[in-house]
Amino acid sequence: MGIISINKLDNLYWLGRYTERVYTSIRKFYRIYDSMIEAPEGEYKIYCEKLNIPDIYSGNTEFLTSYIFSKENPDSLYSNMSRAYDNAIVLREELSSNVLAYVQLALDTFETNMTSRAPLLELQSVIDYLLAFWGCVDDYVEDEDCRNIMKCGKYVERMDLYIRLDYHIRDIEKEFNKLANRIHKTHMYYNIEKLDKLADVINEKSEASAGYQEALNCLDGIIEVK
């Protein structure tokens, strides 16, 4: 494909981040949905605080619906899926219609089920489409640099969420190794000092909560696009 423009690089990177944000958030949401229905009002506040998103909800019930489907809520799963689609649509030539189709299907699932009383069933379809999307990326995206940039976005986002949501340090180490292996194969700028510092922070910690903010600061500065 030749040299990737700055704009396309940005689109590739954020397509990787937004699709992963939706995927990992849904997986986490499965774990808290049933418990939150019967939890004391305001239980969702802990989740919002961990993700550093504003508390705009009146109670648990509103959170469970608005966080999934709201078009007006910029932090909703729907809004993040919509951003993924916005990045994907301008990459039509780089992705191919086969890859783009699964992003469209995932977004369509949100749009056609906004009044669903069984959101977990619909969200499973979104997960399936996103898994198919990444499978198609490997099969149909011919340019290796494009694939690597998207996957760097994917692993940065996954690490960010794993750190915030207190995943085990072994899970975070695993994703860091994937990022480090992938980022060296790209032609985009990255901050090697931040990458090395993040490796040190992770290696020094025995649990995910330790060094929380320091790890996030390093992660945030590794890749700079736009």
C-alpha positions in Angstrom: 0.0 0.0 0.0 3.0 2.3 0.4 3.3 5.0 3.0 0.3 5.4 5.3 -1.0 9.0 5.7 -1.2 10.5 9.1 -5.0 10.6 8.9 -5.3 7.0 7.9 -2.8 6.0 10.6 -5.0 7.7 13.1 -8.1 6.0 11.7 -6.5 2.6 11.9 -5.2 3.1 15.4 -8.6 4.3 16.8 -10.5 1.7 14.9 -8.5 -0.8 16.9 -9.1 1.1 20.2 -12.8 1.6 19.8 -13.6 -1.9 18.7 -11.6 -3.3 21.7 -13.3 -0.8 24.0 -16.7 -2.2 23.0 -15.6 -5.8 23.2 -13.9 -5.7 26.6 -16.5 -3.4 28.1 -19.3 -5.9 27.1 -17.4 -8.8 28.6 -17.0 -6.8 31.9 -20.7 -5.7 31.7 -21.8 -9.4 31.6 -20.2 -9.8 35.1 -21.9 -6.8 36.7 -25.3 -6.7 35.0 -27.2 -9.2 37.1 -25.6 -8.1 40.4 -26.3 -4.5 39.6 -30.1 -5.1 39.2 -30.4 -6.0 42.8 -27.5 -3.8 44.1 -28.0 -0.7 46.2 -28.7 2.4 44.1 -25.5 4.1 42.9 -23.5 0.8 42.7 -22.6 1.8 39.1 -20.6 4.8 40.5 -17.7 2.5 41.2 -17.6 1.4 37.6 -17.8 5.0 36.3 -15.0 6.0 38.7 -12.7 3.2 37.5 -13.2 4.1 33.9 -13.0 7.9 34.6 -16.3 8.6 32.9 -18.8 11.1 34.3 -21.7 10.0 36.4 -24.7 11.3 34.5 -27.1 8.6 35.6 -30.1 8.8 38.1 -29.8 5.2 39.3 -28.8 1.7 38.5 -31.6 1.1 36.0 -30.8 4.2 33.9 -27.2 3.3 33.9 -27.9 -0.2 32.6 -29.9 1.2 29.6 -28.1 4.4 28.9 -24.6 2.9 29.1 -25.5 0.4 26.5 -27.8 2.0 24.0 -27.9 5.8 24.4 -27.0 7.9 21.3 -26.8 11.0 23.5 -24.3 9.5 26.0 -20.8 9.8 24.6 -19.5 7.0 26.9 -22.2 4.5 25.9 -21.3 1.3 24.2 -23.3 2.4 21.2 -21.4 5.7 20.9 -18.1 3.9 21.0 -19.3 1.4 18.4 -20.4 4.4 16.3 -16.9 5.9 16.5 -15.4 2.6 15.4 -17.7 2.7 12.4 -16.8 6.3 11.6 -13.1 5.3 11.5 -13.8 2.1 9.5 -15.8 3.8 6.8 -12.9 6.0 5.7 -10.7 2.9 5.5 -12.9 1.1 3.0 -10.1 0.5 0.6 -7.6 -0.6 3.2 -10.1 -2.9 5.0 -12.2 -4.4 2.2 -15.9 -4.8 2.3 -15.7 -8.1 4.1 -14.0 -6.5 7.1 -16.2 -3.4 7.1 -19.3 -5.5 7.0 -18.8 -6.8 10.5 -18.3 -3.3 12.0 -21.6 -2.4 10.2 -23.4 -5.5 11.6 -22.2 -4.7 15.2 -23.4 -1.1 14.9 -26.7 -2.3 13.4 -27.2 -4.6 16.4 -27.2 -1.7 18.7 -29.5 0.4 16.6 -32.1 -2.3 16.1 -32.3 -3.4 19.7 -32.4 -0.1 21.7 -35.6 -1.1 23.4 -34.6 -4.7 24.1 -35.5 -6.2 27.5 -32.8 -8.8 27.1 -29.7 -6.8 26.2 -27.2 -9.5 27.1 -28.5 -11.6 24.3 -28.0 -8.8 21.8 -24.6 -7.9 23.2 -23.5 -11.5 22.6 -24.2 -10.9 18.9 -22.0 -7.7 19.0 -19.2 -9.8 20.6 -19.5 -12.4 17.8 -19.4 -9.8 15.1 -16.3 -8.2 16.6 -14.5 -11.5 16.9 -15.4 -12.1 13.2 -14.1 -8.6 12.4 -10.7 -9.4 13.8 -10.6 -12.7 12.0 -11.3 -11.0 8.7 -8.6 -8.4 9.4 -6.1 -11.2 9.4 -7.5 -12.7 6.2 -8.5 -9.7 4.1 -6.3 -6.7 5.2 -3.4 -7.2 2.8 -1.1 -4.5 4.2 0.9 -5.8 7.2 1.5 -2.3 8.6 -2.3 -1.6 8.6 -2.9 -4.8 10.6 -0.1 -4.0 13.0 -1.3 -0.4 13.7 -4.9 -1.6 14.3 -3.7 -4.3 16.7 -1.5 -1.8 18.5 -4.6 0.2 19.1 -6.4 -2.9 20.3 -3.7 -3.8 22.8 -3.3 -0.3 24.1 -7.0 -0.1 24.8 -7.2 -3.6 26.3 -4.3 -2.7 28.7 -5.9 0.6 29.6 -9.2 -1.2 30.6 -7.5 -4.1 32.3 -5.5 -1.7 34.5 -8.6 0.4 35.3 -10.8 -2.6 36.0 -8.3 -4.4 38.3 -7.5 -7.4 36.1 -4.8 -9.7 37.4 -1.3 -8.5 36.7 -0.6 -11.7 34.6 -3.4 -10.6 32.2 -1.8 -7.2 31.9 1.6 -8.6 31.3 0.2 -10.8 28.5 -1.3 -7.9 26.7 1.8 -5.8 27.2 3.9 -8.5 25.5 1.5 -8.5 22.6 1.8 -4.7 22.2 5.6 -4.7 22.5 5.9 -7.4 19.9 3.5 -5.7 17.5 4.6 -2.1 17.9 8.2 -2.8 16.7 6.8 -4.0 13.4 5.0 -0.8 12.6 6.3 2.3 10.8 4.6 4.7 13.2 6.2 6.8 15.8 6.2 5.5 19.4 7.9 6.6 22.5 10.4 3.8 23.4 11.2 5.4 26.8 7.5 5.2 27.8 7.3 1.6 26.5 10.4 0.6 28.5 9.1 2.5 31.6 5.7 0.7 31.3 7.6 -2.6 31.2 9.4 -1.7 34.4 6.2 -0.7 36.2 4.4 -3.9 35.2 7.4 -6.1 36.1 7.7 -4.4 39.5 4.1 -5.0 40.5 2.6 -8.1 42.0 -1.0 -6.9 41.5 -2.8 -4.7 39.0 -3.8 -2.0 41.4 -0.2 -1.2 42.3 1.3 1.6 40.2 -2.1 2.2 38.7 -1.7 5.8 37.7 1.9 5.5 36.7 1.1 2.6 34.3 -1.7 4.6 32.7 0.5 7.7 32.3 3.1 5.6 30.5 0.5 3.8 28.3 -1.1 7.1 27.4 2.2 8.5 26.0 3.5 5.5 24.1 1.7 6.2 20.8 0.9 9.7 19.6 -1.3 10.2 16.6 -2.9 13.5 15.6 
